[in-house]
Amino acid sequence: MSRTTRRVLTFLVIAALTIGAYSFVGERGFYRLVKMKQRRNNLNATVDSLQKKNTELAGEIDRLRSDPVTLEELARTKLGMVRPGEVVYIFPEKTGDE
Protein backbone atom coordinates (compact mmCIF):
# COMPACT_ATOMS: atom_id res chain seq x y z
CA MET A 1 0.00 0.00 0.00
CA SER A 2 1.31 3.42 -0.84
CA ARG A 3 1.76 6.13 1.71
CA THR A 4 -1.00 8.29 0.19
CA THR A 5 -3.49 5.39 0.20
CA ARG A 6 -2.66 4.68 3.83
CA ARG A 7 -3.22 8.34 4.78
CA VAL A 8 -6.55 8.46 2.94
CA LEU A 9 -7.64 5.21 4.57
CA THR A 10 -6.58 6.47 8.02
CA PHE A 11 -8.48 9.72 7.42
CA LEU A 12 -11.60 7.81 6.34
CA VAL A 13 -11.43 5.52 9.39
CA ILE A 14 -11.02 8.49 11.76
CA ALA A 15 -13.85 10.34 10.03
CA ALA A 16 -16.13 7.30 10.26
CA LEU A 17 -15.33 6.83 13.97
CA THR A 18 -15.94 10.53 14.65
CA ILE A 19 -19.27 10.49 12.83
CA GLY A 20 -20.25 7.27 14.58
CA ALA A 21 -19.37 8.64 18.02
CA TYR A 22 -21.21 11.90 17.34
CA SER A 23 -24.31 10.06 16.15
CA PHE A 24 -24.36 8.12 19.42
CA VAL A 25 -23.61 10.85 21.97
CA GLY A 26 -24.00 14.06 19.97
CA GLU A 27 -26.70 16.69 20.21
CA ARG A 28 -29.12 14.60 18.14
CA GLY A 29 -27.58 11.26 18.99
CA PHE A 30 -29.06 7.97 20.05
CA TYR A 31 -28.29 8.53 23.75
CA ARG A 32 -30.18 11.81 23.77
CA LEU A 33 -33.08 10.21 21.92
CA VAL A 34 -33.37 7.54 24.61
CA LYS A 35 -33.25 10.19 27.37
CA MET A 36 -35.92 12.26 25.61
CA LYS A 37 -38.20 9.23 25.31
CA GLN A 38 -37.77 8.52 29.03
CA ARG A 39 -38.60 12.14 29.85
CA ARG A 40 -41.67 12.02 27.60
CA ASN A 41 -42.87 8.86 29.34
CA ASN A 42 -42.36 10.49 32.76
CA LEU A 43 -44.24 13.60 31.65
CA ASN A 44 -47.09 11.49 30.25
CA ALA A 45 -47.36 9.68 33.58
CA THR A 46 -47.44 13.02 35.40
CA VAL A 47 -50.15 14.31 33.05
CA ASP A 48 -52.23 11.17 33.61
CA SER A 49 -51.87 11.51 37.37
CA LEU A 50 -52.85 15.18 37.31
CA GLN A 51 -55.85 14.50 35.07
CA LYS A 52 -57.04 11.82 37.51
CA LYS A 53 -56.60 14.21 40.45
CA ASN A 54 -58.45 16.93 38.51
CA THR A 55 -61.37 14.57 37.89
CA GLU A 56 -61.49 13.66 41.59
CA LEU A 57 -61.47 17.32 42.62
CA ALA A 58 -64.20 18.17 40.10
CA GLY A 59 -66.33 15.38 41.60
CA GLU A 60 -65.70 16.73 45.09
CA ILE A 61 -66.68 20.24 44.00
CA ASP A 62 -69.85 18.86 42.43
CA ARG A 63 -70.72 16.97 45.63
CA LEU A 64 -70.13 20.08 47.76
CA ARG A 65 -72.40 22.12 45.49
CA SER A 66 -75.22 19.62 45.25
CA ASP A 67 -75.15 17.33 48.32
CA PRO A 68 -76.14 18.98 51.60
CA VAL A 69 -75.00 15.97 53.63
CA THR A 70 -71.46 16.27 52.28
CA LEU A 71 -71.46 20.01 52.92
CA GLU A 72 -72.71 19.51 56.50
CA GLU A 73 -70.08 16.85 57.18
CA LEU A 74 -67.34 19.17 55.94
CA ALA A 75 -68.66 22.07 58.03
CA ARG A 76 -68.74 19.89 61.13
CA THR A 77 -65.32 18.25 60.72
CA LYS A 78 -63.25 21.07 59.26
CA LEU A 79 -64.92 24.14 60.73
CA GLY A 80 -66.25 22.68 63.99
CA MET A 81 -69.77 23.96 63.32
CA VAL A 82 -72.83 22.65 65.17
CA ARG A 83 -76.56 23.02 64.77
CA PRO A 84 -78.45 25.37 67.08
CA GLY A 85 -79.31 23.58 70.31
CA GLU A 86 -76.64 20.88 69.95
CA VAL A 87 -74.18 20.34 72.74
CA VAL A 88 -70.61 19.36 71.87
CA TYR A 89 -68.63 17.22 74.29
CA ILE A 90 -64.88 17.24 73.90
CA PHE A 91 -63.04 14.45 75.64
CA PRO A 92 -59.29 14.66 76.27
CA GLU A 93 -57.22 12.22 74.31
CA LYS A 94 -55.81 9.31 76.25
CA THR A 95 -52.07 9.23 76.59
CA GLY A 96 -49.85 6.25 77.23
CA ASP A 97 -49.26 7.33 80.87
CA GLU A 98 -52.86 6.68 81.99
Secondary structure by P-SEA (a helix, b strand, c coil): ccaaaaaaaaaaaaaaaaaaaaaacccccaaaaaaaaaaaaaaaaaaaaaaaaaaaaaaaaaaaaccaaaaaaaaaaccccccccbbbbbbccccccc
